[in-house]
Amino acid sequence: QPQLVESGGGLVQPGGSLRLSCAASGFTAPGLHLGVYTMNWFRQAPGKEREAVSCITGGGIVTNYADPLKGRFTISRDNAENTMYLQMNSLEPEDTAVYYCAARFRRCSKSVADMNYWGKGTQVTVSS
């Protein structure tokens, strides 16, 4: 059974950096290896809906969904290690949220409903 596990969250001061990781396992069905899935980061702030942050295809093509994050957040993946990352720099209090990793077959999407698999999330708190 495919699983996604996020790590790397925590408390950081404004202006600081964090690197989130998403470890994938169990993508072993014939024709359904991890490489055919896009990997996605979403986040959900208190009292708000879950929103798409960024997506990366198996071939490394990136789609960033939130303009305020461009230039501060960088998504990447290591297919050999079955791991995806989100490097977050210049963090702001508004970035406080639970960050979720998700996988979707073939195509990127910013829709929560389109994701095939989800991790349980990792809390990021930006505060002085």
C-alpha positions, 0 to 999 in steps of 0.5 A: 500500500502506498504511503507518504510520510512528511518530516522536517516541520517545526518552529522557526523565527520569521526570516528563517528556513526549513526543509520539509521531506516527504518519504514515499513507499509502497509504490510497487504495483506494475506500471504504478511506480513512483515515477509516474506520479506527480508529487505535490505539496499542500498546506492548510493554515488554521481556519483556512482551506487546504491550498496547493503550494507546488507540484513536481512531475517524475521528470522534474517539471515544476508547477508553483501555484502560489505567487507569494511563495515564488522565489521563497519555496523550492520543490524538488524530488530524488527519484532514487531515494523516493523522496520529495523536498520543499525548501522554504526560505524567508519564512513569514508568520503567514506561512504557518500551516500544516504542510501535506505531501500528496501524490497524483497519477500523471498530472499536476493539479491544485485540486485536493480532490484530485490527489490519489494519496496523502501524508498525515502532514507536518506542522510548520510554525513561524513565530518570534 
